[in-house]
Amino acid sequence: MPANLTPMYLKAEEVFRQAKTAAEKIAALEEMYATIPKHKGTEKMRAGIRRRLAKFRGEAEAAKGRGGGVDHFYVEKQGAGQFVLVGTPNCGKSALVGALTKARVNVAPYPFATHAPVPGMMAYEDVWIQLVDMPPVTAEGLVPGMVGTLRSGDGLLVCVDLAAKDVLEPLDVCLKVLEDRGLVPWGCEPPEGGAAKRMIVAGTKADLPGAAENFEALKALHEGLAPMVATSAETYQGLGEIPRLCFKLLDVVRVYSKEPGKPADMNQPFILPEGSTVLDMAAAVHQDIAANLKRARIWGANVYDGQPVQRGHVLADRDIIELHV
């Protein structure tokens, strides 16, 4: 059966042949795998790409351990979690990141002003959430190297220009580019090697004429896809909803430590996955405390003040824990 390889695949294959570093080879192979036609005639080729990806990813990890190899799209996670922005050219994602984080983004009236990841920290109550602005995507694909960042982020913030003439097309482009690379909305079944990602759809430029009507049409046609919010970096409309939704989708809880006989430290909470226990909290403070934990007391919404709890007690958001060793 003929492979019927597409121009996009052939271009990615040429990029792979010219690649010098493991990171460049990985980016090209990921693009090759995303753009190769999926049918019986390409089964062996897809298996070969997966084998080469595993090989070069192993080499990259080994080089990273030796202090070598640089992934220019790698952004170290900070705060309670990391959301990576996805959007078509001039959709307003850089302005949104700038308004939410005060990061030095490049906001310009021309496409592709963002060439590399730009991280910034967004406040939600007493925690910080990391936003990462990225180069735009188009129907032709995305910048090689971006896939790893999109895959490793805790969630995706898909930005759509509400003032666009056809507001549905940019969202469809973003979803298709992600789907071609194995990334689907949370709740959908990902393909082999893919991943289901928590998503928020942020409609931008909500202050412009026609934006309100376009946002309603977007919600009606993509009901159930992901939480949606209309925003404006100019008027700050909806900006407070973004950090709240991001925190909600992270599925984490804030837990505060308290030393016996002293007030609780409410300035810097421990961020733990939902379902974490008192023992998990003790381990987050220090492994020795977890190993020698004798008892604990808790203050929170679902208990009485100072209630003794077992090591396996499941913690709730904003609980205060006093550990005894």
N, C-alpha and C positions, 0 to 999 in steps of 0.2 A: 504494500500500500504506500503511495507517495506521501512524503511528509508535508508538502505544501507549506514550506516555511515562509513566514511573513517578512516584509522589509524591516519591521521593528526587531524581529529576532535576529536577522542577519546583521543588522547594525550592532546589536548587543554582542553577537559572536565576534565581530571584528574588534570591538572594544576589548573583549576578553583576550584576544590574541595579542593585542598591543599593551595589555596591562603589565605593570612592572612589580607591583606590590601585592601582598595577599589581600589587603583591603580592597584594592581595585579589582582584583580577580573575583572576589566574593560579590561585589556590587554588580559586576557584569554577568556573573552566573545567575544571580537572583533575577536580573532583568531577562536573561535568556529563558529561565524557567517560567517567568510570568507571561512571556509573549509567545512561547512555543505552542502551536496548536495541540489541543488535547484530544487525541484519537489513537486508535490501535497502531497506526503507522509510526507514531513517535514514542511509543512506550519505552523502547531501549534507549532512545536519546534522552528522555526525561530521567530514566534511572541513572544514566551516565552523568547527567548534570547534578543529580542529588549526591552521587558518590564524590564528585569533584568538590561540591560545596562542603561536604563533611570534611574532606581532606584539608581544604584551605582554611576552613573555620578552626580546625584543630591546630594548624600551623599558626594562625593569627593568635589563638589563645596562648600557645607556647611562646610566641614572640612577645606578647604582652607581659607574660611572667618574667621574661628576661629584660624587660624594659624597652623592647624594640617594637616596631610597628605602630603606625599612627592611623587611627580611624577618624577622619576629619568630621564625621557626622555623629560621633559618639558624644553624648552629653551625660555626665555623671548625675544620677538622681539626687535631688536634695528635697528637704521638707517632707510633708506627709505623702506626697505622690507626684507623679509627672504626667502632664497632659501635653500631647504634641499636636500642633495645629496643622490642618490640611485645608487647602483652598486653591482656587484657580487664580490666575494673575489679576491683580488689582481688586481683589475681593474685600480688602479691608482688614485682613488678619493681622498685619503688622501694626496698624493703628490700634487694634483691639488689645494686642499684647502690650503696647506702649501705655495705653490708658489703664490697664489692670496692674501692671508691674513696674512701670517707670523705667523699664529696660531701654537701652539705646538702640531702638529698632530704626531701620531705614524706611521711612514712609515717603513714597514718591508717587507722582501721577503717571508713572510708566511701569510696564510689567517687568518682573524678574529683578526688582530692586533688592530682594533678599537672596543672597547667594549661598549662605551657610547657616547652620543653626544659630539662633539667638535666644538664649535662655533668660528668663526673668522670674522673680518670685512674687506670687500673688497672695495677699493676706486673706484669710478667712477666720474671723474671730481671733483666737489665740494660736493659730497654726499657719504655716506657709505651705503653699502648693506651687510647684514649678510648672511654668508654661514654657514651651519651646516653639518659637517661630521657625518656620522652615521655608525653603524655596517653594514656589507654587507648582501645582501639578496641571497638566493639560491632557487632552484626549489622547495625545501621542505618548504620554507616560510621565515619568518623573526623573529628577536628577539621580544618576547612579549613586548608590551609597545611602539614600534616604530610607530604604526599606527596613534596615536594621533598627533605626531609631523609631520608626512607626511601630514596628513589631514589639520592641522592648518597653515602650511607654505604657504607663498604667491605663491610659485612656487617650482618645482622640477627640479633638475639638474641631469639628468640620465647619468651616466658615463659608457662608453663602451671601453674596451681594443682593440685598433685598431691592435695590434700585435697578437691577439688571432687567433688560427687556424680557428675557425668558429666564425667570428665576429658577425654573426647574432644571434647566440644562446644567448649570454649574454643579449642583448637588449630584445629579446623575453621573457627571464626569468624575467627581471625587469618589463616589461609591464604586464606579466601574474600575478605576485605577487601583483602588484598594482590593477589590474582589479579585482582579487579575493577579494580584500578588498574595492571594490566600487570606486576606484580612476582611472579615465580615462583621456586621453588627452583632453585639451581644445577644444571645438567644438564638442565633442562626447556627447551623451546623457548618463548621469550617471544613475545607478540603484537607486532604492528607498533607501534613506539614504546615497547614495554615493555623490561624488563630482567630477566635471571636474576641472582638475588642469593645469595651465600653465606649460609647460615643455620646457626644452632645452636639447638636446642630445649632450654631450661633448665626442667626441672621444679622448681618451688619448693615450699617448706613440706614438705620430705621428712621432717621430724621428726614430723609429725602422723600419727595413726592412719590406716591404709589407704593411705598414700602409696606404700609400696613395691610393693604389689599394682597400684595404678593406674599406676605407672611401667612396670612390666613389660607391662601391657596396652597402654600407649601405644607402647612400642617394638615390640610384636608387630604392631600394626595400622598402624604408619607406618614399617615397616622400609625403610631406604634413603632416607628423606626427607632427613635431615640428621643430623649428630652429636647425640646426646642425652645429657644428664647430669642426675642428680637432685641438687638443692641445698637447703640450708637456711641462711638468714641468721641463725638462732638458734644452731645447733650448728656452723655452718661446714662441714657436710658438702658435699663436691663443689666447694667454691669454688675450690680449686686447679686444677680441670680447666678452668674457664672461660677464664682467661688463656692456658692452654696451647693450647686449641682455637682461640681467637681468633687467636693468633699463627700457628698452623699454616695457618689458612684465608686469612691475608693474603698468602701466597706471597711473602714477603720474606726477605732475608738480612741478617745483621748483619756489617758489615765494619769493622775497626779500622785506624786509620792509625798509621804508624810513621815517625819521622824518622830518617835515617841516623845510626847511632852512638848512638841514644837508645832507651829502652824504649818499647814500644807504648803508646798512649793507650787503655786498656781501660775508661775511665769513660763515654765517650759514643760509641757505635758509629754509623756511617753506616747508614741503613736504605735498602736498595736492592731493587728487584724481583728475584725469582728469574730467573736467566739473565743478570744484569748482568755486564759484563766489567771488566777492569782500567781500560780507558779510561772507562767509565761512572763508576767510582769516582773517577778523576782529575777528571772534570767535576763530580762532587758536591763535591769539595774546593774547586776553583776552575777556571774555564774556561781561564785562562792555563796552569795546570798541564797540563790535557788537551791544549792546543794545542802545548805544548813538551815533552811527555813523551818521554823517550828510552828508559828501561827501568824495570823494576819487579822487586822481589823479594817473595816470599810465604812466609808461615808458616801452616800449616793442617793439617787432618786427612788430606788426600789428597795432600800434597806433602812433600818434605823441607825442613827449616828453611832459609830463605833462598834457596829455589830461584828462579832467574831465570825470568820468565814474559813472554809477549808481551802486547801491548795488548789482544788479543782473547781472552785467557784468561778462562774463565767462573769466577766467584767462587762459593764455597760459604759456608754460614753459619759465622760466627766466624773467617773468614780474617783474617789480618793482612797489610797491604800497605805496602810501602816504595816510594814513588814517587821517581824520579830525573828531573830536568829539566836 
